């Protein structure tokens, strides 16, 4: 829940930064927007990963299944 709140706060911060009321130079606005954008991307990736884990738990998948090939040699 903390990640979702962080995305909301970053979104509101971006709205404030791009408004004409913020007296910040254009270069600093660009830097702040880049950092906020990267932060939102990382947080959304973490939320997606966490949601995937929850869905696996709900569906009862306990382990990660991988494709394997085993060749047995009878002796």
C-alpha positions as CSV (number, residue, x, y, z in Angstrom):
1,X,0.0,0.0,0.0
2,X,3.0,2.3,0.6
3,X,4.1,1.9,-3.0
4,X,0.7,3.0,-4.3
5,X,0.6,6.0,-2.0
6,X,4.1,6.9,-3.2
7,X,3.0,6.9,-6.8
8,X,0.1,9.2,-5.9
9,X,2.4,11.6,-4.0
10,X,4.8,11.7,-7.0
11,X,1.9,12.4,-9.4
12,X,0.8,15.3,-7.3
13,X,4.3,16.6,-7.0
14,X,4.7,16.4,-10.8
15,X,1.5,18.5,-11.2
16,X,2.9,21.1,-8.8
17,X,6.3,21.2,-10.6
18,X,4.8,21.7,-14.1
19,X,2.5,24.4,-12.9
20,X,3.4,28.0,-13.6
21,X,3.3,28.7,-9.8
22,X,6.6,26.8,-9.2
23,X,9.4,29.3,-9.8
24,X,12.0,26.7,-10.7
25,X,14.3,27.0,-13.7
26,X,13.5,24.8,-16.7
27,X,16.6,22.7,-16.3
28,X,15.8,21.8,-12.7
29,X,12.2,21.0,-13.6
30,X,13.5,18.6,-16.3
31,X,15.8,16.9,-13.8
32,X,13.0,16.6,-11.2
33,X,10.6,15.2,-13.8
34,X,13.2,12.6,-15.0
35,X,13.8,11.4,-11.4
36,X,10.0,11.3,-10.7
37,X,9.4,9.4,-13.9
38,X,12.1,6.8,-13.1
39,X,10.7,6.4,-9.6
40,X,7.2,5.8,-10.8
41,X,8.4,3.2,-13.3
42,X,10.4,1.4,-10.6
43,X,7.5,1.5,-8.2
44,X,5.0,0.3,-10.8
45,X,7.4,-2.6,-11.6
46,X,7.5,-3.6,-7.9
47,X,3.7,-3.4,-7.6
48,X,3.4,-5.7,-10.7
49,X,5.9,-8.2,-9.2
50,X,4.0,-8.2,-5.9
51,X,0.7,-8.6,-7.6
52,X,2.0,-11.6,-9.6
53,X,3.2,-13.2,-6.4
54,X,-0.3,-12.7,-4.8
55,X,-2.1,-14.1,-7.8
56,X,0.2,-17.2,-7.6
57,X,-0.7,-17.7,-4.0
58,X,-4.4,-17.3,-4.6
59,X,-4.3,-19.9,-7.4
60,X,-2.3,-22.3,-5.2
61,X,0.9,-22.4,-7.1
62,X,3.6,-23.0,-4.5
63,X,6.7,-23.2,-6.7
64,X,7.9,-21.8,-9.9
65,X,7.6,-24.4,-12.6
66,X,10.3,-24.6,-15.3
67,X,10.6,-26.8,-18.3
68,X,13.2,-29.5,-17.9
69,X,14.3,-32.4,-20.0
70,X,15.6,-35.5,-18.3
71,X,16.9,-38.5,-20.3
72,X,16.9,-41.7,-18.4
73,X,19.2,-44.5,-19.4
74,X,17.9,-47.9,-18.3
75,X,20.7,-50.3,-17.2
